[in-house]
Amino acid sequence: MFKTYKLFTLVALCVFAVSCKKDKGLMLESLNKAGQEFYFGEKVPVWATTAGGDLNDMTYEWTATGGTFDGFRTQNLFENLWIAPNEPGEYTITVKAKSNGSTSSKSTKMKVTRYYFDEFQSAFTLNGNGWSTSNTTNNLITNTDTAASRLELTASSTSAPNVRRNLDLAPLKIPFSIRTRLGWKSYFRANSTITISLFFVQPANPTYPYIREIRWEIWPTVNPATTDNYQIRYETFIPATNTSKFSTVGNALPNPLPLISPVKGKRADHALSNGALKNFSFSIDAGNVFHAYVDGQLWFTSNGIKDWLANAKTIYPGFEDPIAKEYRVAFPAKESTNPGTTLVMKSVYINNDGQILK
C-alpha cells in the first residue's frame, strides 16, 4: 500500500512538473516591424517572438490604436499585416500571447509620416505593392541602406515604356508636393525625353473642363547651350467634346494659362550625365500656387493654375477641386539597332500636408 501511494505521488509530481514546465516563463520577447516610417495605407508586416509556453496551445491577440489588420486569418497567429491609416501620426500596435491561461504582451510604435514615399528597398515593390510598368525589363536593387537601393528599368519594346503608381491611398487633393530622384545609366536614346506626369480624376460633369495632366518633359542629354531641354505645362480636357488644350504662352482665360514663359527652353540644371541623379520636384500649395524645384533649388513659382481654377469656379457651378489619380514616369522606347534606354529611379516622395518638397 505504501509503495502504491509513493508511486501515485511520484506520477502526480511528474505531471505537475511537466505542466509547470509548459507554462513556465511564458514571455513575449519582441514585437518586430518591417520599417520605421510608413505611408498612408501601407501594408506593414509585424511579427512577435515568444519564449516559454506551450506552442501547441499558443494563440495571439492583436490590437492597434489606428489602422487595421489584414483579414481574420492572421488574428491568432504570431505574425500579422497592419494597414496604416490615412492620417499622419504615431500609433501603437499591441500583441498579447496566450498559453494555458498565461499571457504576455508587447507593444510598438508605428509612425505614419506622409501620403507616400518609396526608396525601393522592398522586394515587393513591383509585386502587388502599387507600382506597374509597361514595356520594360526591371531590375530592383533592394538594400536596407537607401544609398544602395534603386529601381532600374530598361526599355524592352518599340512601344513607349513607363512606370506608374495609382494614387488611391486617400484622395490626393491640393495642397500636394511630389519629389522624384532619377537619372539614367549606360545608354539614353538621343534627343529623347524623360516625362514626369501627374494625372487627375475626371469629375462627374463631362461638360466641364478639368486639369487632366501636369507634364514635365526633360531632355537630359542634349546640349542646353544650343537646344531646348525642358518643357513644363498642364492639360485641360472636356470629356463631352473630347477637347484637349495645353497651357502655353499667349493663352488667355478660359484657356489654361502658362506656368512659365517660355514653356519650353534651355536650362543647364536639367542636364543629366550617365549615372547622375537629380531631384525634380513640383507642388501646388494651399493657395493653388505652383512651385518647381531642381535639385533643391527653386526654379519658378506660378499663378497659372491658381488663376485658371479661380476662373473655372466662377463659370461652372459646382466645379470640383482637382484630385490626383496617377503618378507616372515615361522614357524613350527601344530602337531596333540600339540597346534600350535604362531609367534609374532612386526615390519618390508625395506629401499632402502643405509641406513643399524641394
N, C-alpha and C positions, 0 to 999 in steps of 0.2 A: 504493500500500500504506500509506503514511504517513497519507494523507488518510482512508483507511478506518479505520485504527487510532484516529485522532483523533475520527472520528465515533462509533465504538463507545464510546470513553472518555466522550465528551460525553453520549451516551444513558445510559450506566451511572450517571454522576454525577447526571443528572436524575431517574432512577428512585430513586436513593438519597436524593436531596433530598426528593422527594415523600413517600417512605416515612417519612423522619425527621419531615417536617412533620406527617404524620398523628398521630404519637405524641408529638411534642414538647409538653412542658408539660402532659401529662395531669394534671389536678388536680381533686379533689372539693372545690369551693369552699365548699359549705354543706350542712348537713342540717337541714331545716326540719320543724316540727311544728305542728299546729293546737291551740294552747293551751299552758298552763304547768303546770296541775294536772289530774289525771284521776281518775275514779271506777272502781270495780270493773267490769270487763267493758266499759269504754268503747271504742268503735272510733275510733281516732285516725288521721287521715291524716298520713303522713310522706312527705317527698319530698326528693330530692337535686338539686343543681345542680353541673354539671361544666364545666370549661374544657379545651380541647385534646382529643386523642384522635380516633379515627375513629368518628363517630356510627353508621355502618353496622355497625360491629363491637363497639359498646359493650354490655356487659352489667353487671348489678349483682347483688351478693350481700348479703342482709340477715340479720343475727343479732340476738338480744336476750338479756339475762340473766334476763328474766322476761316472762311473757305470750306471745302467739303472733301470727303473721301470718295474715291472712285469705285462705287459699287459695293454691294453687300458681301461679295465673295471673299473680300480680304479683311473683313472686320474682326475676325477671330484669329488671324494669323500674325506672325511676328513681323511681317512686312506689309506696307500699305502704300497707296498712292494718294498724295494730298494735292488738291486742286486749289491754287492760290485764289483769293478773292480779287475783285476788280477795283480795289481801293488800296493805295499805299498805306503802310503801317507795319507795326510789329505784332505778330500773332503768336499764340502758344499752342503747340501740339503736346498732348499728354497720352502716354500709353500705360496701361495697367496690366501686368502679368498676373495670372491666377493659376494656382495648382493646389488641389486637395485642401481648399479652404485658406491657403496662404496667398497673400498678394504683395506685389511690389510695383512701384510707379516711378516714372521718369518723364521729364518734360524738356522741351527745347524751344527756342525762339525762332520764328520764321519771319524774315524781313522782306517785305514786298516793297520794291523801290520805284518802279516805273511801269509805264504801259507795256514796253517790250525792250529787250536787249538780247543780243546774241554775239558771242565771241567765238562761236564754232568750236566749243570744247566737247560737245556731246556727240557720241557715236550715233545718236538717234536723230540728229539734225535733219537728215533727209529721209527719215523713216517714220512717217506719221507724226512729225513734230511741227507741222505747219508750213514747211518750205516745199516748193515744187520747182522743177526745172524742165525745160524743153530743149531738145536738140543739143545736148551737152554730154560729155563724159566727165564724171565727177570724181574728184579726189579730195576727201575730207581728212585733214591732218588734225587729229584731236590731241590735246595735251592739257594737263592741269595748269600749265604755265601759259597764260594768254599771249605771251610774246611768241610762242611757238605754234599756237593753234591758228587754223585758217581754212577757208574753203576755196579750192581751185576748180574752175570749170573751163573745159576746153570745148570749143565749137566742134561738133561732130557731123554737121549737116549743112547743106547749102541753104536751108531754111533758117530764119533768124533764131539764135539761141537766147535764152533768158533764164533768170532765176527770180522767183516771186514768192510773196507770202500774203495770205489773206489776213486782213486786219479785223478779225471778228471776235477778239478777246473781250472787247467792250466797245461801244460806239466811240470812234476816234473823231471828235469834233474839234473845232478851233477853241482854244489855242492848242497847237501841236508843234513839235520840233523833231526833225529827223537828221541824224548824222550817219554817214556811211564812210567807212575807211576802206579804200580799194586801190587797185592798180592792175598791172598786167605783168606777165613773165614770158620769156622765151621768144614769143612771136606775137606781133599785133598787125592785123591787116592794114595796109597803107591807106591813108586818107579816110579812115572809118571812125565811128563814134562808140563811146560808152554812153548809154542813156539811163539816167535815174528818173523814174516816174512814180507819181502818186496818183492813183485813180479813185474816183468818188462814186458814191451811191446815186443811182438815178432816182429823183424824187417822184412822188405819187402822180403829180400832174404832168403828163407828157407834153403839154403845150408850152411849158415854162422852160427857159434856158437854165442850164446849171453848169457848174465847173465840172468837166468830166476828167481832166487830167492836168497836172503840173508836170512839165517835161524839161529836164536839164540835160542837154547834149554836150559832150566833151570830146574833142578830137585830141587825144593825148600825145600823138606822135608827130603832128605837123609842126612846122616852124612858126611860132606865134609872132615872129617879127614880120612875116610876109603873108601868113594865111590865117583866116578866121579859125579859131579853135574852141569857141563856145557858142551855144545858143540856148537861151532860157526863156520860156514862155508858158502860158497856160491856154487850155482849150475850153470854150463853152460849146454846148451842144443842146439842140432842141429835138427830142426823140420823135415827136409827131411829124416833123417835116424833114428829119434827117439832116439838119443844118448844123454844120461844124464851122466855128470861127476861132482862129488863134489870135492871141494878143500880139500886136505889132505896133511899131511906131507909126503914127498917123491915125490910129483908130480913135474914134470918138464914141461916147455913150450913145446907144446901149451896147455897142460892140465892146469886147473885152479890151481893157486898157493895158498898155505895155508895162512890164515890170521894170525894164531898164532900157535906156536908149544909148547905143544901138542894142537891139535884141540879140544880134549876132555880131561877134567881134573877136578881138585878139587880146589875150592875157597870158603872160609868162607863167603865172601861178597855176594854170590849167594843164601845163605840160607834165607828162609822166614818162620817165625813162624805164627801161627794163628793170623790174624788181622794186621800183619805188612805189610807196604807198602814200596817199593823202586823204585827209578828211574833207568831204563835201557835205555841207550842212545847209538845210533850208527850214524856215519856220514861218508860221503865221501866228502873231501874238494875239493877246486878248482884244486888242483894238483893231484887228484884221490887217495889221501892217506886216508886210513880207520882209524877211531878212535872209540874206545869203552869205555864208562864210566859206572860205577855202583855207584849209589847214589852220583853223583857229583865228584867221584874220577876217574882219568884216569886209565883204566885197561891196554890198549896197543894201539899202532898205528902200521899200517902195509902197506907195499907196494905191497901186494899180488894182489889186484885188479888193482892197477896202472900198474904193470908190465905186467899183463895179457892183459889189454886193449891196452897197447902200442904195444905188440906183435901182437895182432889181427889186429890192424890198418896197420901194415906192411905187413901182409899176405893177407888180404881180401880188395880189392879195394872198396871204398865207405862204409867201415864199419861204422855203425851207433852208436852214443853215446847212452848209456842206458837211458831209460825213464821209471820211476816207474809207475805202474798202480794200485796196490792194497796193502794196509796195512792190516795185519791180525794177530790176536792173537788166538791161539788154546790151548785147555786144555783138561784134561782127560775125556774120555767118562764114562758114568754111569755104575757101576757094578750092577748086579741083586740083590745082597744081601746087598748093602750099599747105603747110600744116595749119591746123585750126588755131585761132586766137585763144589764149588762156587768160581768163579773168581771175584775179585774186581778190577775195573778199575777206577782210580781217575782222570787221565788226559792223553791227547795225544797232543803233540806239534810237528809240522813239519815246518822247515824253508827251504827256498831255496835262501837265501841271503848271504850265506857264513858264517853266524854265527853258531858256533858249540854249540849245546845244551848239557848240562852236567847233 
